[in-house]
Amino acid sequence: MSRVFEVLGRHYRFDPADRATISIWDTTEDARMFRFFFLGFNTVLGGSGGLTLLIGGIGVANLMYILVRQRTREIAIQMAVGARPRGILLEVLGQAVGLVFVGGALGVLISVAAIWLVSGTHLTEQIGDPVLSPVLAITTVLLLVTVGLIAGYFPARRAARLEPARVLAEEYRVLAEE
C-alpha cells in the first residue's frame, strides 16, 4: 500500500505520506472485517445454543426426577419381583434419551420445513439458497442424545438405588394412616 501511494504521489505530484489525498478501497480489509464480524456472530450463536442445551438438559433432568418420584412404588415392585438395578437404570435412561431424541428430530423436521418455505420465496436472492447439512443435523441429534444421557443419569441412578422393602413399607404406612 505504501508503494502504491509512493508511485501515485510521484505521478500525480502529491505527498505519499498524506493518506487522505486519494481513497483506495482495500478489499482485504473488508474481508478481515467480515471475518471478525462472522466470528463474533458465530460465537454469540454458539453461546446461545450451548445455554439452550444446558437449560434443556436441566429441564429433562427435572422431568426425569418427577417421573422417578411418581413411579417410585412401581419401580420398587419391579425390583421386589426381580428387576435388576441395571435394568431400572437403563429403562429410565432410555426414557430420557427418547424424550430428547424426539425433541431433536422435531427440531430437524422444523428446520427442513423452514428451508423448504424460504426456498420458495424471493429471499433466496438476498441470502442464497438455504441448505441443511446432514453432518450438522446428525451431530446435533447426537449432541442432544448425549445431553439426554447426562440429564437422565442421576434420576436413573436414584431409581436404581431404591430399596424395595423401605419404599413398600413407607407406602403401606401412608395407606394405613389414611
C-alpha positions as a Markdown table, in Angstrom:
| # | Residue | x | y | z |
|---|---|---|---|---|
| 1 | Met | 0.0 | 0.0 | 0.0 |
| 2 | Ser | 2.9 | 2.3 | 0.8 |
| 3 | Arg | 4.5 | 1.6 | -2.5 |
| 4 | Val | 1.2 | 2.4 | -4.3 |
| 5 | Phe | 1.0 | 5.8 | -2.6 |
| 6 | Glu | 4.6 | 6.4 | -3.4 |
| 7 | Val | 4.2 | 5.7 | -7.2 |
| 8 | Leu | 0.9 | 7.6 | -7.4 |
| 9 | Gly | 2.3 | 10.5 | -5.4 |
| 10 | Arg | 5.2 | 10.8 | -7.8 |
| 11 | His | 3.0 | 10.6 | -10.8 |
| 12 | Tyr | 0.2 | 13.0 | -9.7 |
| 13 | Arg | 2.6 | 15.2 | -7.5 |
| 14 | Phe | 1.2 | 14.8 | -4.0 |
| 15 | Asp | 2.8 | 13.8 | -0.7 |
| 16 | Pro | 2.7 | 10.0 | -0.4 |
| 17 | Ala | 2.5 | 10.3 | 3.4 |
| 18 | Asp | -0.9 | 12.1 | 3.0 |
| 19 | Arg | -3.3 | 9.1 | 3.0 |
| 20 | Ala | -6.3 | 11.4 | 2.7 |
| 21 | Thr | -5.3 | 12.5 | -0.8 |
| 22 | Ile | -6.8 | 9.5 | -2.6 |
| 23 | Ser | -9.2 | 6.9 | -1.5 |
| 24 | Ile | -8.3 | 3.2 | -2.1 |
| 25 | Trp | -10.8 | 0.5 | -1.5 |
| 26 | Asp | -9.0 | -2.2 | 0.4 |
| 27 | Thr | -10.9 | -5.5 | -0.1 |
| 28 | Thr | -8.5 | -7.4 | 2.1 |
| 29 | Glu | -9.5 | -5.0 | 5.0 |
| 30 | Asp | -13.2 | -5.6 | 4.2 |
| 31 | Ala | -12.7 | -9.3 | 4.2 |
| 32 | Arg | -10.9 | -9.1 | 7.5 |
| 33 | Met | -13.7 | -7.1 | 9.0 |
| 34 | Phe | -16.3 | -9.6 | 7.7 |
| 35 | Arg | -14.3 | -12.4 | 9.1 |
| 36 | Phe | -14.3 | -10.8 | 12.6 |
| 37 | Phe | -18.0 | -9.9 | 12.3 |
| 38 | Phe | -19.0 | -13.5 | 11.5 |
| 39 | Leu | -16.6 | -14.8 | 14.1 |
| 40 | Gly | -18.5 | -12.7 | 16.7 |
| 41 | Phe | -21.8 | -13.7 | 15.2 |
| 42 | Asn | -21.0 | -17.4 | 15.3 |
| 43 | Thr | -19.7 | -17.0 | 18.9 |
| 44 | Val | -22.9 | -15.4 | 20.0 |
| 45 | Leu | -25.0 | -18.1 | 18.3 |
| 46 | Gly | -22.8 | -20.9 | 19.7 |
| 47 | Gly | -23.1 | -19.5 | 23.2 |
| 48 | Ser | -26.8 | -19.2 | 22.8 |
| 49 | Gly | -27.0 | -22.8 | 21.6 |
| 50 | Gly | -24.8 | -24.0 | 24.4 |
| 51 | Leu | -27.0 | -22.2 | 27.0 |
| 52 | Thr | -30.1 | -23.6 | 25.4 |
| 53 | Leu | -28.7 | -27.2 | 25.6 |
| 54 | Leu | -27.7 | -26.6 | 29.3 |
| 55 | Ile | -31.2 | -25.3 | 30.2 |
| 56 | Gly | -32.9 | -28.1 | 28.2 |
| 57 | Gly | -30.7 | -30.7 | 30.0 |
| 58 | Ile | -31.7 | -29.3 | 33.4 |
| 59 | Gly | -35.4 | -29.4 | 32.3 |
| 60 | Val | -35.0 | -33.0 | 31.1 |
| 61 | Ala | -33.3 | -33.9 | 34.4 |
| 62 | Asn | -36.2 | -32.3 | 36.4 |
| 63 | Leu | -38.7 | -34.2 | 34.3 |
| 64 | Met | -36.9 | -37.5 | 34.9 |
| 65 | Tyr | -36.7 | -36.8 | 38.7 |
| 66 | Ile | -40.5 | -36.2 | 38.7 |
| 67 | Leu | -41.0 | -39.4 | 36.7 |
| 68 | Val | -38.9 | -41.4 | 39.1 |
| 69 | Arg | -40.8 | -39.9 | 42.1 |
| 70 | Gln | -44.2 | -40.7 | 40.6 |
| 71 | Arg | -43.1 | -44.2 | 39.7 |
| 72 | Thr | -41.3 | -45.0 | 42.9 |
| 73 | Arg | -43.8 | -47.6 | 44.0 |
| 74 | Glu | -43.9 | -49.2 | 40.6 |
| 75 | Ile | -40.1 | -49.3 | 40.5 |
| 76 | Ala | -39.9 | -50.8 | 44.0 |
| 77 | Ile | -42.4 | -53.5 | 43.0 |
| 78 | Gln | -40.3 | -54.3 | 39.8 |
| 79 | Met | -37.2 | -54.6 | 42.0 |
| 80 | Ala | -39.1 | -56.7 | 44.6 |
| 81 | Val | -40.1 | -59.2 | 41.9 |
| 82 | Gly | -36.6 | -59.5 | 40.5 |
| 83 | Ala | -35.7 | -56.5 | 38.3 |
| 84 | Arg | -32.0 | -55.6 | 38.5 |
| 85 | Pro | -30.9 | -52.1 | 39.3 |
| 86 | Arg | -29.1 | -52.0 | 36.0 |
| 87 | Gly | -32.3 | -52.8 | 34.2 |
| 88 | Ile | -34.1 | -49.9 | 36.0 |
| 89 | Leu | -31.2 | -47.6 | 35.3 |
| 90 | Leu | -31.3 | -48.4 | 31.6 |
| 91 | Glu | -35.1 | -48.0 | 31.5 |
| 92 | Val | -35.0 | -44.5 | 32.9 |
| 93 | Leu | -32.0 | -43.6 | 30.8 |
| 94 | Gly | -33.8 | -44.8 | 27.7 |
| 95 | Gln | -36.8 | -42.7 | 28.5 |
| 96 | Ala | -34.6 | -39.6 | 29.0 |
| 97 | Val | -32.8 | -40.2 | 25.7 |
| 98 | Gly | -36.0 | -41.0 | 23.9 |
| 99 | Leu | -37.5 | -37.7 | 25.1 |
| 100 | Val | -34.5 | -35.7 | 23.9 |
| 101 | Phe | -34.2 | -37.6 | 20.7 |
| 102 | Val | -37.8 | -36.9 | 19.8 |
| 103 | Gly | -37.2 | -33.2 | 20.5 |
| 104 | Gly | -34.1 | -33.2 | 18.3 |
| 105 | Ala | -35.9 | -35.0 | 15.5 |
| 106 | Leu | -38.7 | -32.5 | 15.7 |
| 107 | Gly | -36.1 | -29.7 | 15.5 |
| 108 | Val | -34.6 | -31.2 | 12.4 |
| 109 | Leu | -38.1 | -31.5 | 10.8 |
| 110 | Ile | -38.9 | -27.9 | 11.6 |
| 111 | Ser | -35.5 | -26.9 | 10.1 |
| 112 | Val | -36.3 | -28.8 | 6.9 |
| 113 | Ala | -39.8 | -27.1 | 6.7 |
| 114 | Ala | -38.3 | -23.7 | 7.3 |
| 115 | Ile | -35.7 | -24.3 | 4.5 |
| 116 | Trp | -38.5 | -25.5 | 2.2 |
| 117 | Leu | -40.6 | -22.4 | 2.9 |
| 118 | Val | -37.7 | -20.0 | 2.4 |
| 119 | Ser | -36.6 | -21.7 | -0.8 |
| 120 | Gly | -39.9 | -20.8 | -2.4 |
| 121 | Thr | -39.6 | -17.1 | -1.8 |
| 122 | His | -37.6 | -14.2 | -3.2 |
| 123 | Leu | -35.4 | -14.2 | 0.0 |
| 124 | Thr | -33.0 | -16.5 | -1.7 |
| 125 | Glu | -31.9 | -13.7 | -3.9 |
| 126 | Gln | -30.6 | -11.8 | -0.9 |
| 127 | Ile | -29.5 | -14.7 | 1.4 |
| 128 | Gly | -28.8 | -17.5 | -1.0 |
| 129 | Asp | -30.3 | -21.0 | -1.1 |
| 130 | Pro | -30.6 | -22.4 | 2.4 |
| 131 | Val | -29.5 | -26.0 | 2.9 |
| 132 | Leu | -29.5 | -28.4 | 5.8 |
| 133 | Ser | -26.1 | -30.0 | 6.3 |
| 134 | Pro | -26.7 | -33.8 | 7.0 |
| 135 | Val | -23.4 | -33.8 | 9.0 |
| 136 | Leu | -24.7 | -30.9 | 11.2 |
| 137 | Ala | -28.1 | -32.5 | 11.6 |
| 138 | Ile | -26.6 | -35.8 | 12.7 |
| 139 | Thr | -24.1 | -34.1 | 15.0 |
| 140 | Thr | -26.9 | -32.0 | 16.6 |
| 141 | Val | -29.1 | -35.1 | 17.2 |
| 142 | Leu | -26.0 | -37.0 | 18.7 |
| 143 | Leu | -25.3 | -34.0 | 20.9 |
| 144 | Leu | -28.9 | -34.0 | 22.1 |
| 145 | Val | -28.7 | -37.7 | 22.9 |
| 146 | Thr | -25.6 | -37.1 | 24.9 |
| 147 | Val | -27.4 | -34.3 | 26.8 |
| 148 | Gly | -30.2 | -36.8 | 27.4 |
| 149 | Leu | -27.8 | -39.4 | 28.8 |
| 150 | Ile | -26.2 | -36.9 | 31.1 |
| 151 | Ala | -29.5 | -35.4 | 32.2 |
| 152 | Gly | -31.1 | -38.8 | 32.8 |
| 153 | Tyr | -28.2 | -40.4 | 34.5 |
| 154 | Phe | -28.7 | -39.0 | 38.0 |
| 155 | Pro | -32.5 | -39.7 | 38.2 |
| 156 | Ala | -31.9 | -43.1 | 36.7 |
| 157 | Arg | -29.2 | -43.8 | 39.4 |
| 158 | Arg | -31.6 | -42.7 | 42.1 |
| 159 | Ala | -34.3 | -45.1 | 40.7 |
| 160 | Ala | -31.8 | -47.9 | 40.5 |
| 161 | Arg | -30.7 | -47.4 | 44.2 |
| 162 | Leu | -34.2 | -47.7 | 45.6 |
| 163 | Glu | -34.6 | -50.2 | 48.4 |
| 164 | Pro | -37.9 | -52.0 | 47.6 |
| 165 | Ala | -38.6 | -53.0 | 51.2 |
| 166 | Arg | -38.3 | -49.5 | 52.5 |
| 167 | Val | -40.4 | -48.0 | 49.7 |
| 168 | Leu | -43.2 | -50.5 | 50.1 |
| 169 | Ala | -43.1 | -50.3 | 53.9 |
| 170 | Glu | -43.5 | -46.5 | 53.6 |
| 171 | Glu | -46.3 | -46.9 | 51.1 |
| 172 | Tyr | -48.0 | -49.3 | 53.5 |
| 173 | Arg | -47.6 | -46.9 | 56.4 |
| 174 | Val | -49.0 | -44.0 | 54.4 |
| 175 | Leu | -52.0 | -46.1 | 53.3 |
| 176 | Ala | -52.6 | -47.3 | 56.9 |
| 177 | Glu | -52.7 | -43.7 | 58.2 |
| 178 | Glu | -55.3 | -42.7 | 55.6 |
